[in-house]
Amino acid sequence: MREIKAPNKWEKQEKEMVLFLAGSIEMGEAEPWQQEVVDTLKNEEVLILNPRRDNWDSSWAQTIENEQFREQVEWELDGQEKADLVLVYFDPKTKSPITLLELGKFFNRTFVCCPEGFWRKGNVDIFCNRYHIPIVNDKKKFLQMTLNVIKKGRLD
């Protein structure tokens, strides 16, 4: 397992499955769920793209003109576009509007975990049901589902 955090460069190695962790961060308000994914997959042949940047500065203006912010968003979009699997986790303590946006864009190769208490859980459940996106309410099941796909080496 290799983990690459934003905004570091990366290249896929031959047998690696690329996973992008597209879920709640909310300027550090969300639980660090990404670390649970990394810990669970530590013995697997995967490249994990983690947008939770170690040196994030919440004072950065979130505009297209801000180079650090733009670099972050473009890194995330590039990673999601190239990933074999996009993991989406909605932390019930957050609103996660960008995660909702990402789910809409990258839903064709996505697994979702949306626990009870997420403010738009009904919308997420209906969207996933309509588009046949695997969704669970429990993080342990989410991690197990991800591990099963990695062991098979493909999405069904």
PyMOL CGO cylinders between C-alpha atoms (Angstrom):
from pymol import cmd
from pymol.cgo import CYLINDER

trace = [
    CYLINDER, 0.00, 0.00, 0.00, 1.14, 3.47, -0.84, 0.3, 1, 1, 1, 1, 1, 1,
    CYLINDER, 1.14, 3.47, -0.84, -0.57, 6.61, 0.37, 0.3, 1, 1, 1, 1, 1, 1,
    CYLINDER, -0.57, 6.61, 0.37, -0.12, 9.89, -1.47, 0.3, 1, 1, 1, 1, 1, 1,
    CYLINDER, -0.12, 9.89, -1.47, -1.51, 13.04, 0.09, 0.3, 1, 1, 1, 1, 1, 1,
    CYLINDER, -1.51, 13.04, 0.09, -2.43, 16.20, -1.72, 0.3, 1, 1, 1, 1, 1, 1,
    CYLINDER, -2.43, 16.20, -1.72, -0.75, 17.93, -3.47, 0.3, 1, 1, 1, 1, 1, 1,
    CYLINDER, -0.75, 17.93, -3.47, 2.04, 15.39, -4.06, 0.3, 1, 1, 1, 1, 1, 1,
    CYLINDER, 2.04, 15.39, -4.06, 2.63, 13.92, -7.52, 0.3, 1, 1, 1, 1, 1, 1,
    CYLINDER, 2.63, 13.92, -7.52, 1.93, 10.27, -8.16, 0.3, 1, 1, 1, 1, 1, 1,
    CYLINDER, 1.93, 10.27, -8.16, 2.01, 7.58, -10.83, 0.3, 1, 1, 1, 1, 1, 1,
    CYLINDER, 2.01, 7.58, -10.83, 0.17, 4.29, -10.85, 0.3, 1, 1, 1, 1, 1, 1,
    CYLINDER, 0.17, 4.29, -10.85, 2.37, 1.21, -10.72, 0.3, 1, 1, 1, 1, 1, 1,
    CYLINDER, 2.37, 1.21, -10.72, 1.50, -1.78, -12.88, 0.3, 1, 1, 1, 1, 1, 1,
    CYLINDER, 1.50, -1.78, -12.88, -0.55, -3.94, -10.48, 0.3, 1, 1, 1, 1, 1, 1,
    CYLINDER, -0.55, -3.94, -10.48, -1.89, -1.21, -8.20, 0.3, 1, 1, 1, 1, 1, 1,
    CYLINDER, -1.89, -1.21, -8.20, -5.54, -0.40, -7.84, 0.3, 1, 1, 1, 1, 1, 1,
    CYLINDER, -5.54, -0.40, -7.84, -5.94, 3.36, -7.32, 0.3, 1, 1, 1, 1, 1, 1,
    CYLINDER, -5.94, 3.36, -7.32, -8.39, 4.47, -4.62, 0.3, 1, 1, 1, 1, 1, 1,
    CYLINDER, -8.39, 4.47, -4.62, -9.43, 8.06, -4.07, 0.3, 1, 1, 1, 1, 1, 1,
    CYLINDER, -9.43, 8.06, -4.07, -10.77, 9.04, -0.64, 0.3, 1, 1, 1, 1, 1, 1,
    CYLINDER, -10.77, 9.04, -0.64, -13.56, 11.48, -1.53, 0.3, 1, 1, 1, 1, 1, 1,
    CYLINDER, -13.56, 11.48, -1.53, -15.46, 12.22, 1.63, 0.3, 1, 1, 1, 1, 1, 1,
    CYLINDER, -15.46, 12.22, 1.63, -16.00, 14.56, 4.50, 0.3, 1, 1, 1, 1, 1, 1,
    CYLINDER, -16.00, 14.56, 4.50, -13.07, 16.70, 5.57, 0.3, 1, 1, 1, 1, 1, 1,
    CYLINDER, -13.07, 16.70, 5.57, -14.84, 20.03, 6.04, 0.3, 1, 1, 1, 1, 1, 1,
    CYLINDER, -14.84, 20.03, 6.04, -11.76, 22.06, 6.90, 0.3, 1, 1, 1, 1, 1, 1,
    CYLINDER, -11.76, 22.06, 6.90, -10.76, 19.52, 9.58, 0.3, 1, 1, 1, 1, 1, 1,
    CYLINDER, -10.76, 19.52, 9.58, -14.21, 19.25, 11.22, 0.3, 1, 1, 1, 1, 1, 1,
    CYLINDER, -14.21, 19.25, 11.22, -14.79, 15.66, 10.06, 0.3, 1, 1, 1, 1, 1, 1,
    CYLINDER, -14.79, 15.66, 10.06, -13.32, 12.69, 11.85, 0.3, 1, 1, 1, 1, 1, 1,
    CYLINDER, -13.32, 12.69, 11.85, -10.07, 11.43, 10.27, 0.3, 1, 1, 1, 1, 1, 1,
    CYLINDER, -10.07, 11.43, 10.27, -11.82, 8.50, 8.55, 0.3, 1, 1, 1, 1, 1, 1,
    CYLINDER, -11.82, 8.50, 8.55, -9.15, 8.42, 5.87, 0.3, 1, 1, 1, 1, 1, 1,
    CYLINDER, -9.15, 8.42, 5.87, -6.66, 6.97, 8.37, 0.3, 1, 1, 1, 1, 1, 1,
    CYLINDER, -6.66, 6.97, 8.37, -9.01, 4.04, 9.04, 0.3, 1, 1, 1, 1, 1, 1,
    CYLINDER, -9.01, 4.04, 9.04, -8.98, 3.24, 5.32, 0.3, 1, 1, 1, 1, 1, 1,
    CYLINDER, -8.98, 3.24, 5.32, -5.18, 3.45, 5.22, 0.3, 1, 1, 1, 1, 1, 1,
    CYLINDER, -5.18, 3.45, 5.22, -4.87, 1.19, 8.28, 0.3, 1, 1, 1, 1, 1, 1,
    CYLINDER, -4.87, 1.19, 8.28, -7.33, -1.36, 6.86, 0.3, 1, 1, 1, 1, 1, 1,
    CYLINDER, -7.33, -1.36, 6.86, -5.57, -1.56, 3.50, 0.3, 1, 1, 1, 1, 1, 1,
    CYLINDER, -5.57, -1.56, 3.50, -1.97, -1.44, 4.71, 0.3, 1, 1, 1, 1, 1, 1,
    CYLINDER, -1.97, -1.44, 4.71, -1.16, -4.92, 3.34, 0.3, 1, 1, 1, 1, 1, 1,
    CYLINDER, -1.16, -4.92, 3.34, -2.86, -4.52, -0.03, 0.3, 1, 1, 1, 1, 1, 1,
    CYLINDER, -2.86, -4.52, -0.03, -1.48, -3.61, -3.43, 0.3, 1, 1, 1, 1, 1, 1,
    CYLINDER, -1.48, -3.61, -3.43, -3.21, -0.24, -3.69, 0.3, 1, 1, 1, 1, 1, 1,
    CYLINDER, -3.21, -0.24, -3.69, -2.38, 3.37, -4.18, 0.3, 1, 1, 1, 1, 1, 1,
    CYLINDER, -2.38, 3.37, -4.18, -4.49, 5.54, -1.89, 0.3, 1, 1, 1, 1, 1, 1,
    CYLINDER, -4.49, 5.54, -1.89, -4.97, 9.16, -2.91, 0.3, 1, 1, 1, 1, 1, 1,
    CYLINDER, -4.97, 9.16, -2.91, -5.77, 11.11, 0.23, 0.3, 1, 1, 1, 1, 1, 1,
    CYLINDER, -5.77, 11.11, 0.23, -6.87, 14.73, -0.16, 0.3, 1, 1, 1, 1, 1, 1,
    CYLINDER, -6.87, 14.73, -0.16, -6.47, 15.43, 3.59, 0.3, 1, 1, 1, 1, 1, 1,
    CYLINDER, -6.47, 15.43, 3.59, -3.47, 17.69, 3.19, 0.3, 1, 1, 1, 1, 1, 1,
    CYLINDER, -3.47, 17.69, 3.19, -0.99, 17.84, 6.07, 0.3, 1, 1, 1, 1, 1, 1,
    CYLINDER, -0.99, 17.84, 6.07, -0.24, 21.53, 5.56, 0.3, 1, 1, 1, 1, 1, 1,
    CYLINDER, -0.24, 21.53, 5.56, -3.77, 22.83, 4.82, 0.3, 1, 1, 1, 1, 1, 1,
    CYLINDER, -3.77, 22.83, 4.82, -4.30, 26.47, 5.76, 0.3, 1, 1, 1, 1, 1, 1,
    CYLINDER, -4.30, 26.47, 5.76, -7.96, 27.31, 6.32, 0.3, 1, 1, 1, 1, 1, 1,
    CYLINDER, -7.96, 27.31, 6.32, -7.23, 30.99, 5.79, 0.3, 1, 1, 1, 1, 1, 1,
    CYLINDER, -7.23, 30.99, 5.79, -6.59, 30.41, 2.07, 0.3, 1, 1, 1, 1, 1, 1,
    CYLINDER, -6.59, 30.41, 2.07, -9.14, 32.17, -0.09, 0.3, 1, 1, 1, 1, 1, 1,
    CYLINDER, -9.14, 32.17, -0.09, -11.22, 29.51, -1.83, 0.3, 1, 1, 1, 1, 1, 1,
    CYLINDER, -11.22, 29.51, -1.83, -11.05, 31.14, -5.25, 0.3, 1, 1, 1, 1, 1, 1,
    CYLINDER, -11.05, 31.14, -5.25, -9.74, 30.13, -8.64, 0.3, 1, 1, 1, 1, 1, 1,
    CYLINDER, -9.74, 30.13, -8.64, -7.11, 32.87, -8.30, 0.3, 1, 1, 1, 1, 1, 1,
    CYLINDER, -7.11, 32.87, -8.30, -5.58, 31.33, -5.16, 0.3, 1, 1, 1, 1, 1, 1,
    CYLINDER, -5.58, 31.33, -5.16, -2.79, 29.03, -6.38, 0.3, 1, 1, 1, 1, 1, 1,
    CYLINDER, -2.79, 29.03, -6.38, -2.71, 26.74, -3.32, 0.3, 1, 1, 1, 1, 1, 1,
    CYLINDER, -2.71, 26.74, -3.32, -6.48, 26.27, -3.32, 0.3, 1, 1, 1, 1, 1, 1,
    CYLINDER, -6.48, 26.27, -3.32, -6.61, 25.71, -7.06, 0.3, 1, 1, 1, 1, 1, 1,
    CYLINDER, -6.61, 25.71, -7.06, -3.75, 23.20, -6.83, 0.3, 1, 1, 1, 1, 1, 1,
    CYLINDER, -3.75, 23.20, -6.83, -5.70, 21.28, -4.15, 0.3, 1, 1, 1, 1, 1, 1,
    CYLINDER, -5.70, 21.28, -4.15, -8.95, 21.16, -6.12, 0.3, 1, 1, 1, 1, 1, 1,
    CYLINDER, -8.95, 21.16, -6.12, -7.23, 20.22, -9.37, 0.3, 1, 1, 1, 1, 1, 1,
    CYLINDER, -7.23, 20.22, -9.37, -5.24, 17.47, -7.58, 0.3, 1, 1, 1, 1, 1, 1,
    CYLINDER, -5.24, 17.47, -7.58, -8.52, 16.08, -6.24, 0.3, 1, 1, 1, 1, 1, 1,
    CYLINDER, -8.52, 16.08, -6.24, -10.28, 16.20, -9.62, 0.3, 1, 1, 1, 1, 1, 1,
    CYLINDER, -10.28, 16.20, -9.62, -7.31, 14.57, -11.38, 0.3, 1, 1, 1, 1, 1, 1,
    CYLINDER, -7.31, 14.57, -11.38, -7.18, 11.83, -8.75, 0.3, 1, 1, 1, 1, 1, 1,
    CYLINDER, -7.18, 11.83, -8.75, -10.89, 11.09, -8.94, 0.3, 1, 1, 1, 1, 1, 1,
    CYLINDER, -10.89, 11.09, -8.94, -10.82, 11.01, -12.73, 0.3, 1, 1, 1, 1, 1, 1,
    CYLINDER, -10.82, 11.01, -12.73, -7.94, 8.51, -12.76, 0.3, 1, 1, 1, 1, 1, 1,
    CYLINDER, -7.94, 8.51, -12.76, -8.97, 6.36, -9.78, 0.3, 1, 1, 1, 1, 1, 1,
    CYLINDER, -8.97, 6.36, -9.78, -10.24, 2.83, -10.19, 0.3, 1, 1, 1, 1, 1, 1,
    CYLINDER, -10.24, 2.83, -10.19, -12.48, 3.29, -7.15, 0.3, 1, 1, 1, 1, 1, 1,
    CYLINDER, -12.48, 3.29, -7.15, -13.72, 6.43, -5.40, 0.3, 1, 1, 1, 1, 1, 1,
    CYLINDER, -13.72, 6.43, -5.40, -14.60, 5.89, -1.75, 0.3, 1, 1, 1, 1, 1, 1,
    CYLINDER, -14.60, 5.89, -1.75, -17.15, 8.36, -0.39, 0.3, 1, 1, 1, 1, 1, 1,
    CYLINDER, -17.15, 8.36, -0.39, -17.78, 8.79, 3.34, 0.3, 1, 1, 1, 1, 1, 1,
    CYLINDER, -17.78, 8.79, 3.34, -20.32, 11.27, 4.70, 0.3, 1, 1, 1, 1, 1, 1,
    CYLINDER, -20.32, 11.27, 4.70, -19.54, 12.22, 8.29, 0.3, 1, 1, 1, 1, 1, 1,
    CYLINDER, -19.54, 12.22, 8.29, -22.84, 12.90, 10.10, 0.3, 1, 1, 1, 1, 1, 1,
    CYLINDER, -22.84, 12.90, 10.10, -21.26, 15.91, 11.86, 0.3, 1, 1, 1, 1, 1, 1,
    CYLINDER, -21.26, 15.91, 11.86, -20.72, 17.70, 8.56, 0.3, 1, 1, 1, 1, 1, 1,
    CYLINDER, -20.72, 17.70, 8.56, -22.65, 19.15, 5.62, 0.3, 1, 1, 1, 1, 1, 1,
    CYLINDER, -22.65, 19.15, 5.62, -20.03, 18.05, 3.05, 0.3, 1, 1, 1, 1, 1, 1,
    CYLINDER, -20.03, 18.05, 3.05, -21.30, 19.97, 0.00, 0.3, 1, 1, 1, 1, 1, 1,
    CYLINDER, -21.30, 19.97, 0.00, -18.18, 19.18, -2.04, 0.3, 1, 1, 1, 1, 1, 1,
    CYLINDER, -18.18, 19.18, -2.04, -18.55, 15.48, -1.26, 0.3, 1, 1, 1, 1, 1, 1,
    CYLINDER, -18.55, 15.48, -1.26, -22.13, 15.62, -2.56, 0.3, 1, 1, 1, 1, 1, 1,
    CYLINDER, -22.13, 15.62, -2.56, -20.81, 17.26, -5.73, 0.3, 1, 1, 1, 1, 1, 1,
    CYLINDER, -20.81, 17.26, -5.73, -18.14, 14.58, -6.12, 0.3, 1, 1, 1, 1, 1, 1,
    CYLINDER, -18.14, 14.58, -6.12, -20.67, 11.78, -5.68, 0.3, 1, 1, 1, 1, 1, 1,
    CYLINDER, -20.67, 11.78, -5.68, -22.72, 13.23, -8.52, 0.3, 1, 1, 1, 1, 1, 1,
    CYLINDER, -22.72, 13.23, -8.52, -19.72, 13.45, -10.84, 0.3, 1, 1, 1, 1, 1, 1,
    CYLINDER, -19.72, 13.45, -10.84, -17.89, 10.20, -10.12, 0.3, 1, 1, 1, 1, 1, 1,
    CYLINDER, -17.89, 10.20, -10.12, -20.74, 7.86, -9.22, 0.3, 1, 1, 1, 1, 1, 1,
    CYLINDER, -20.74, 7.86, -9.22, -19.92, 5.20, -11.83, 0.3, 1, 1, 1, 1, 1, 1,
    CYLINDER, -19.92, 5.20, -11.83, -17.03, 3.76, -9.77, 0.3, 1, 1, 1, 1, 1, 1,
    CYLINDER, -17.03, 3.76, -9.77, -18.01, 4.68, -6.23, 0.3, 1, 1, 1, 1, 1, 1,
    CYLINDER, -18.01, 4.68, -6.23, -18.73, 3.02, -2.90, 0.3, 1, 1, 1, 1, 1, 1,
    CYLINDER, -18.73, 3.02, -2.90, -20.61, 5.11, -0.35, 0.3, 1, 1, 1, 1, 1, 1,
    CYLINDER, -20.61, 5.11, -0.35, -20.88, 5.10, 3.42, 0.3, 1, 1, 1, 1, 1, 1,
    CYLINDER, -20.88, 5.10, 3.42, -23.63, 7.39, 4.68, 0.3, 1, 1, 1, 1, 1, 1,
    CYLINDER, -23.63, 7.39, 4.68, -24.36, 6.80, 8.37, 0.3, 1, 1, 1, 1, 1, 1,
    CYLINDER, -24.36, 6.80, 8.37, -27.60, 7.71, 10.11, 0.3, 1, 1, 1, 1, 1, 1,
    CYLINDER, -27.60, 7.71, 10.11, -27.57, 11.36, 11.08, 0.3, 1, 1, 1, 1, 1, 1,
    CYLINDER, -27.57, 11.36, 11.08, -26.10, 12.79, 7.88, 0.3, 1, 1, 1, 1, 1, 1,
    CYLINDER, -26.10, 12.79, 7.88, -28.30, 15.77, 7.08, 0.3, 1, 1, 1, 1, 1, 1,
    CYLINDER, -28.30, 15.77, 7.08, -29.02, 14.67, 3.49, 0.3, 1, 1, 1, 1, 1, 1,
    CYLINDER, -29.02, 14.67, 3.49, -28.95, 10.91, 4.02, 0.3, 1, 1, 1, 1, 1, 1,
    CYLINDER, -28.95, 10.91, 4.02, -32.32, 10.51, 2.29, 0.3, 1, 1, 1, 1, 1, 1,
    CYLINDER, -32.32, 10.51, 2.29, -31.03, 12.22, -0.85, 0.3, 1, 1, 1, 1, 1, 1,
    CYLINDER, -31.03, 12.22, -0.85, -27.85, 10.13, -0.83, 0.3, 1, 1, 1, 1, 1, 1,
    CYLINDER, -27.85, 10.13, -0.83, -29.80, 6.89, -0.30, 0.3, 1, 1, 1, 1, 1, 1,
    CYLINDER, -29.80, 6.89, -0.30, -32.20, 7.65, -3.16, 0.3, 1, 1, 1, 1, 1, 1,
    CYLINDER, -32.20, 7.65, -3.16, -29.38, 8.70, -5.51, 0.3, 1, 1, 1, 1, 1, 1,
    CYLINDER, -29.38, 8.70, -5.51, -27.39, 5.54, -4.76, 0.3, 1, 1, 1, 1, 1, 1,
    CYLINDER, -27.39, 5.54, -4.76, -30.48, 3.36, -5.14, 0.3, 1, 1, 1, 1, 1, 1,
    CYLINDER, -30.48, 3.36, -5.14, -31.37, 4.86, -8.49, 0.3, 1, 1, 1, 1, 1, 1,
    CYLINDER, -31.37, 4.86, -8.49, -27.87, 4.52, -9.93, 0.3, 1, 1, 1, 1, 1, 1,
    CYLINDER, -27.87, 4.52, -9.93, -27.05, 1.15, -8.32, 0.3, 1, 1, 1, 1, 1, 1,
    CYLINDER, -27.05, 1.15, -8.32, -24.21, 2.53, -6.22, 0.3, 1, 1, 1, 1, 1, 1,
    CYLINDER, -24.21, 2.53, -6.22, -23.16, 0.28, -3.34, 0.3, 1, 1, 1, 1, 1, 1,
    CYLINDER, -23.16, 0.28, -3.34, -24.04, 2.09, -0.09, 0.3, 1, 1, 1, 1, 1, 1,
    CYLINDER, -24.04, 2.09, -0.09, -23.81, 1.13, 3.56, 0.3, 1, 1, 1, 1, 1, 1,
    CYLINDER, -23.81, 1.13, 3.56, -24.57, 2.89, 6.84, 0.3, 1, 1, 1, 1, 1, 1,
    CYLINDER, -24.57, 2.89, 6.84, -21.66, 1.44, 8.78, 0.3, 1, 1, 1, 1, 1, 1,
    CYLINDER, -21.66, 1.44, 8.78, -17.96, 2.24, 8.37, 0.3, 1, 1, 1, 1, 1, 1,
    CYLINDER, -17.96, 2.24, 8.37, -16.85, -1.33, 9.19, 0.3, 1, 1, 1, 1, 1, 1,
    CYLINDER, -16.85, -1.33, 9.19, -19.02, -2.69, 6.37, 0.3, 1, 1, 1, 1, 1, 1,
    CYLINDER, -19.02, -2.69, 6.37, -17.68, 0.06, 4.10, 0.3, 1, 1, 1, 1, 1, 1,
    CYLINDER, -17.68, 0.06, 4.10, -14.09, -0.95, 4.80, 0.3, 1, 1, 1, 1, 1, 1,
    CYLINDER, -14.09, -0.95, 4.80, -14.91, -4.65, 4.34, 0.3, 1, 1, 1, 1, 1, 1,
    CYLINDER, -14.91, -4.65, 4.34, -16.66, -3.95, 1.03, 0.3, 1, 1, 1, 1, 1, 1,
    CYLINDER, -16.66, -3.95, 1.03, -13.57, -2.04, -0.15, 0.3, 1, 1, 1, 1, 1, 1,
    CYLINDER, -13.57, -2.04, -0.15, -11.24, -4.81, 0.94, 0.3, 1, 1, 1, 1, 1, 1,
    CYLINDER, -11.24, -4.81, 0.94, -13.34, -7.40, -0.92, 0.3, 1, 1, 1, 1, 1, 1,
    CYLINDER, -13.34, -7.40, -0.92, -13.07, -5.42, -4.17, 0.3, 1, 1, 1, 1, 1, 1,
    CYLINDER, -13.07, -5.42, -4.17, -9.32, -5.08, -3.79, 0.3, 1, 1, 1, 1, 1, 1,
    CYLINDER, -9.32, -5.08, -3.79, -8.92, -8.82, -3.20, 0.3, 1, 1, 1, 1, 1, 1,
    CYLINDER, -8.92, -8.82, -3.20, -10.91, -9.52, -6.39, 0.3, 1, 1, 1, 1, 1, 1,
    CYLINDER, -10.91, -9.52, -6.39, -8.85, -6.91, -8.25, 0.3, 1, 1, 1, 1, 1, 1,
    CYLINDER, -8.85, -6.91, -8.25, -11.85, -5.38, -10.01, 0.3, 1, 1, 1, 1, 1, 1,
    CYLINDER, -11.85, -5.38, -10.01, -15.24, -3.78, -9.64, 0.3, 1, 1, 1, 1, 1, 1,
    CYLINDER, -15.24, -3.78, -9.64, -18.27, -5.81, -10.63, 0.3, 1, 1, 1, 1, 1, 1,
]
cmd.load_cgo(trace, "trace")
